[in-house]
Amino acid sequence: MTLAVSDLTGYLYCPRKLFLEKVLKLRSRDTAAALKGALRHDLYERLNKADETAIKAITKKEYYDIFEQFKKEYASILRKVISYHKEALKKVKVDIPEFYNQMFRGIINEAKVKARNILDFLETEEVYGDELWEKLTPKILVKVAVQDEELDMKGVVDKIEMHPDEIVPIEIKTGKAPEKGVWPGQKIQLFCYMLLAEKTFDKPVKRGQLYYLDDKETRELINTPFVAEDVKKTLAKTKEILESKKLPDFVENKRKCEKCPLKDQCYDSQFMEEKMFELLGERQEKLV
């Protein structure tokens, strides 16, 4: 059973919700959110592939020109993605202009970061075209698929900085940063991406970062032997839940329940009894 990093964070957030989603196959009715999430991943995969073309087209050391090169390339890709999925977005009642503007703001931020990164690099090595692409460090990848067959786990990390001697996974978070350290779910998420990125790229991962957008603050975690240990323990507990036929108890934090899209189904005892009966009956049939 190949697990996603989101399964581990889901376990830490609420084992019962994870069980409902993954074992009982219950789904929230928010199909719009699922579609928008899939389109974001599609968009950023395309942006990563377009970076080589955009960078090779840079001909001078001017921030505005470099930014415009990325902006032009990225905006063209965004329009194609939205246009291709236009009917699907309409079907789930997504406000297309609003969604486009939201995505556009995101790609503009990416264009700014990459333009600044390239300008900083050109301060030390003024090269262009193919040579710029070959020598540029760090290269910045966004929405990168990573996996490890030995751990039997996969995920998509928000951003990776590719340095000559290391790679740095970076997760971008909305909301406030905790006063100290990082939240437990975010910690295990970054730990997972550190291990998976190391295996995927076969390069050392010495550290990972969480960047909190609201606070514009970065928290860094160092890769130690305890990272793999923590991930393996959480992975084992998550698999235990997913392979179980016992419905986990409610979480003690009722605030989580209040905003859960599965709340109505979860708290309907008769409905849950029926779903568990179906599950147990199905498993018995498989054993015969």
TORPA-219680 format. One line per field, with one value per residue (C-alpha): x, y, z. Coordinates in Angstrom, 2 decimals, decimal comma, padded with zeros to 5 digits. Layout:
px <- X | ...;
py <- Y | ...;
pz <- Z | ...;
//
This chain:
px <- 000,00 | 001,68 | 000,79 | 000,76 | 002,39 | -001,10 | -002,17 | 000,37 | -000,64 | -004,26 | -003,58 | -002,03 | -004,93 | -007,73 | -007,42 | -011,20 | -011,49 | -008,65 | -010,48 | -013,72 | -012,00 | -009,59 | -011,26 | -014,98 | -014,41 | -016,55 | -016,09 | -016,96 | -019,25 | -016,67 | -015,73 | -014,81 | -011,94 | -010,68 | -010,75 | -008,99 | -006,31 | -005,72 | -005,47 | -002,91 | -000,70 | -001,13 | -000,25 | 002,91 | 004,16 | 003,86 | 005,63 | 008,58 | 008,91 | 008,72 | 011,53 | 014,31 | 012,80 | 012,23 | 015,73 | 017,47 | 015,61 | 017,15 | 019,62 | 020,46 | 020,87 | 017,71 | 015,21 | 012,17 | 013,10 | 013,76 | 010,51 | 008,56 | 010,05 | 008,73 | 005,44 | 004,78 | 005,60 | 003,64 | 000,55 | 000,37 | 000,44 | -002,20 | -004,57 | -004,17 | -004,85 | -007,96 | -009,24 | -008,75 | -010,67 | -013,24 | -016,26 | -015,25 | -014,89 | -018,32 | -019,84 | -018,78 | -019,76 | -016,27 | -016,11 | -013,61 | -012,47 | -011,94 | -010,04 | -007,93 | -007,02 | -006,09 | -003,85 | -002,41 | -001,31 | 000,45 | 002,38 | 003,36 | 004,90 | 006,78 | 007,99 | 009,29 | 011,14 | 012,76 | 013,67 | 015,38 | 017,17 | 018,52 | 019,53 | 021,48 | 023,22 | 024,09 | 025,88 | 028,56 | 028,42 | 027,17 | 026,23 | 023,18 | 021,27 | 022,19 | 025,15 | 022,92 | 020,56 | 023,41 | 025,23 | 022,27 | 022,17 | 020,00 | 017,44 | 013,97 | 011,35 | 007,73 | 005,09 | 007,61 | 006,52 | 008,78 | 008,68 | 010,57 | 009,83 | 011,47 | 009,21 | 006,35 | 005,39 | 004,92 | 004,00 | 004,22 | 006,44 | 005,64 | 009,15 | 012,69 | 015,90 | 018,51 | 022,03 | 025,27 | 025,89 | 022,36 | 018,65 | 016,29 | 012,57 | 010,34 | 006,69 | 004,62 | 001,92 | -000,92 | -001,92 | 000,15 | 003,32 | 003,34 | 005,16 | 007,93 | 008,91 | 006,37 | 002,99 | 003,23 | 001,47 | 003,66 | 006,76 | 006,08 | 005,10 | 008,44 | 010,30 | 008,62 | 009,56 | 013,17 | 013,43 | 011,51 | 013,44 | 016,73 | 015,66 | 014,06 | 017,05 | 019,78 | 021,32 | 021,80 | 019,04 | 020,60 | 017,62 | 014,08 | 012,08 | 008,53 | 007,66 | 004,64 | 003,09 | 001,13 | 004,15 | 006,72 | 008,75 | 010,86 | 011,33 | 014,12 | 014,37 | 017,65 | 017,85 | 019,04 | 018,64 | 015,55 | 013,79 | 013,63 | 012,70 | 009,77 | 008,52 | 008,68 | 006,78 | 004,03 | 003,94 | 003,40 | 000,58 | -001,08 | -000,94 | -002,40 | -005,43 | -005,88 | -005,59 | -007,91 | -011,59 | -012,19 | -013,66 | -011,39 | -012,87 | -013,78 | -010,97 | -011,02 | -010,66 | -014,27 | -013,12 | -011,79 | -015,17 | -017,07 | -015,30 | -014,98 | -016,79 | -017,62 | -019,12 | -022,75 | -021,90 | -019,40 | -021,90 | -024,77 | -024,50 | -026,97 | -025,21 | -021,81 | -023,14 | -024,37 | -021,05 | -019,10 | -021,44 | -020,81 | -017,06 | -017,00 | -019,28 | -017,05 | -013,96 | -015,62 | -016,48 | -012,85 | -011,71 | -014,03;
py <- 000,00 | 003,20 | 006,02 | 009,73 | 012,24 | 013,68 | 010,34 | 010,81 | 014,41 | 013,28 | 010,67 | 013,27 | 015,65 | 013,12 | 009,31 | 008,98 | 011,36 | 009,50 | 006,20 | 007,63 | 008,93 | 006,12 | 003,00 | 003,79 | 005,85 | 008,76 | 011,98 | 015,55 | 017,25 | 019,94 | 018,69 | 022,26 | 022,24 | 018,90 | 020,15 | 023,42 | 021,47 | 019,19 | 022,19 | 023,86 | 020,77 | 020,59 | 024,28 | 024,14 | 020,99 | 022,88 | 025,92 | 023,75 | 022,39 | 025,92 | 027,33 | 026,12 | 027,95 | 031,15 | 031,17 | 030,48 | 033,47 | 035,93 | 038,23 | 040,95 | 041,64 | 043,66 | 042,60 | 043,93 | 042,13 | 038,86 | 039,14 | 039,92 | 036,87 | 034,59 | 036,47 | 036,13 | 032,42 | 031,65 | 033,69 | 031,87 | 028,49 | 029,58 | 030,68 | 027,31 | 025,35 | 027,39 | 027,21 | 023,44 | 022,84 | 025,60 | 023,30 | 021,19 | 024,36 | 025,56 | 022,18 | 022,47 | 026,16 | 027,64 | 031,40 | 031,23 | 034,91 | 034,80 | 031,50 | 032,84 | 035,97 | 033,88 | 031,63 | 034,65 | 036,22 | 032,97 | 032,78 | 036,45 | 035,70 | 032,76 | 034,96 | 037,54 | 034,94 | 033,36 | 036,72 | 037,80 | 034,45 | 034,76 | 038,39 | 037,47 | 034,70 | 037,07 | 039,33 | 036,64 | 034,98 | 037,03 | 034,27 | 033,87 | 031,36 | 027,68 | 028,51 | 030,37 | 027,41 | 024,96 | 027,02 | 028,57 | 027,72 | 027,28 | 026,15 | 026,43 | 023,78 | 024,08 | 021,39 | 018,55 | 014,89 | 012,87 | 009,22 | 006,41 | 002,78 | 001,44 | 003,52 | 002,97 | 006,62 | 009,54 | 013,22 | 016,61 | 019,23 | 022,90 | 023,98 | 022,60 | 024,61 | 022,70 | 023,56 | 021,95 | 020,13 | 019,72 | 020,17 | 022,02 | 021,09 | 024,05 | 023,88 | 027,07 | 027,60 | 030,06 | 031,18 | 032,25 | 030,50 | 029,07 | 031,11 | 028,51 | 025,65 | 024,25 | 022,53 | 018,69 | 017,90 | 020,34 | 018,94 | 015,36 | 016,61 | 018,37 | 015,38 | 013,16 | 015,49 | 015,63 | 011,84 | 011,52 | 014,31 | 012,70 | 009,41 | 010,98 | 013,13 | 010,98 | 014,09 | 014,96 | 016,82 | 018,50 | 020,70 | 021,64 | 024,83 | 025,91 | 029,35 | 031,07 | 033,48 | 035,60 | 036,24 | 036,12 | 033,92 | 030,83 | 027,97 | 025,53 | 021,88 | 019,96 | 016,42 | 014,07 | 010,29 | 011,13 | 012,40 | 008,95 | 007,41 | 009,80 | 009,27 | 005,47 | 005,48 | 007,73 | 005,71 | 002,49 | 004,03 | 005,40 | 002,01 | 000,39 | 002,71 | 002,14 | -001,65 | -001,76 | -002,66 | -000,70 | 002,79 | 005,21 | 007,34 | 010,99 | 013,48 | 015,46 | 018,78 | 019,66 | 022,69 | 020,27 | 018,54 | 021,79 | 022,62 | 019,03 | 018,44 | 014,88 | 015,99 | 015,14 | 011,64 | 011,06 | 011,97 | 009,98 | 006,80 | 004,79 | 005,76 | 004,83 | 001,47 | 000,70 | 001,68 | -000,43 | -003,37 | -003,03 | -002,90 | -005,95 | -007,89 | -007,09 | -008,23 | -011,47 | -012,20 | -011,66 | -014,16 | -016,91;
pz <- 000,00 | -001,21 | 001,15 | 000,37 | 002,70 | 003,15 | 004,70 | 007,49 | 008,13 | 007,96 | 010,64 | 012,93 | 012,33 | 012,89 | 012,57 | 012,37 | 009,38 | 007,65 | 008,21 | 006,81 | 003,70 | 002,93 | 004,32 | 004,13 | 000,94 | 002,12 | 000,21 | 001,00 | -001,46 | -002,24 | -005,71 | -006,67 | -004,18 | -005,52 | -009,12 | -008,26 | -006,38 | -009,38 | -011,70 | -009,44 | -009,61 | -013,39 | -013,75 | -011,67 | -013,37 | -016,66 | -015,20 | -014,12 | -017,63 | -019,10 | -016,93 | -019,21 | -022,20 | -020,20 | -018,70 | -022,02 | -023,51 | -020,99 | -022,72 | -020,21 | -016,51 | -015,90 | -013,24 | -015,10 | -018,35 | -016,54 | -014,59 | -017,78 | -019,48 | -016,73 | -016,47 | -020,20 | -020,25 | -017,08 | -018,07 | -021,39 | -019,63 | -017,10 | -019,87 | -021,60 | -018,39 | -017,55 | -021,11 | -021,33 | -018,08 | -018,57 | -018,90 | -015,89 | -013,80 | -014,88 | -014,01 | -010,35 | -010,27 | -009,89 | -010,46 | -013,35 | -013,37 | -009,59 | -009,81 | -012,68 | -010,71 | -007,68 | -009,77 | -011,60 | -008,32 | -007,48 | -010,75 | -010,44 | -007,05 | -008,57 | -011,43 | -008,94 | -006,86 | -009,90 | -011,45 | -008,22 | -007,97 | -011,51 | -011,05 | -007,91 | -009,86 | -012,73 | -010,25 | -009,92 | -013,35 | -016,28 | -018,70 | -020,91 | -023,02 | -022,70 | -020,46 | -018,00 | -017,77 | -017,22 | -014,58 | -012,72 | -009,00 | -007,20 | -009,71 | -008,19 | -008,91 | -007,78 | -007,09 | -007,39 | -007,24 | -004,91 | -003,81 | -002,10 | -003,06 | 000,09 | 002,35 | -000,12 | 000,12 | -002,28 | -002,22 | -003,92 | -002,29 | -002,85 | -003,80 | -004,06 | -004,29 | -006,29 | -005,07 | -006,31 | -003,02 | -001,65 | -002,28 | 000,04 | 000,16 | 001,07 | 002,13 | 001,86 | 004,48 | 004,81 | 008,27 | 011,24 | 012,33 | 015,87 | 018,49 | 018,60 | 016,33 | 013,86 | 014,11 | 014,49 | 011,22 | 009,29 | 010,96 | 009,86 | 006,41 | 005,93 | 007,41 | 004,80 | 001,96 | 003,16 | 002,96 | -000,31 | -002,05 | -001,04 | -002,64 | -005,72 | -006,67 | -005,10 | -003,53 | 000,15 | 001,98 | 005,00 | 005,85 | 004,94 | 005,36 | 006,18 | 004,87 | 006,48 | 003,99 | 006,47 | 008,71 | 005,88 | 008,21 | 007,54 | 010,00 | 009,22 | 010,26 | 010,17 | 008,80 | 011,59 | 012,16 | 014,23 | 011,08 | 009,48 | 012,83 | 013,33 | 009,79 | 010,04 | 013,35 | 011,97 | 008,76 | 010,73 | 012,81 | 009,66 | 007,94 | 011,04 | 010,83 | 007,10 | 007,39 | 010,40 | 010,51 | 013,69 | 013,54 | 015,47 | 018,26 | 017,83 | 018,31 | 021,54 | 019,71 | 018,80 | 016,79 | 014,19 | 014,02 | 013,52 | 010,26 | 008,98 | 005,64 | 006,80 | 010,14 | 009,32 | 008,16 | 010,95 | 013,69 | 012,15 | 014,24 | 012,13 | 008,91 | 010,38 | 011,60 | 008,08 | 006,51 | 008,98 | 008,38 | 004,63 | 005,25 | 007,52 | 005,19 | 002,23 | 004,12 | 005,15 | 001,50 | 000,50 | 003,13 | 001,87;
//
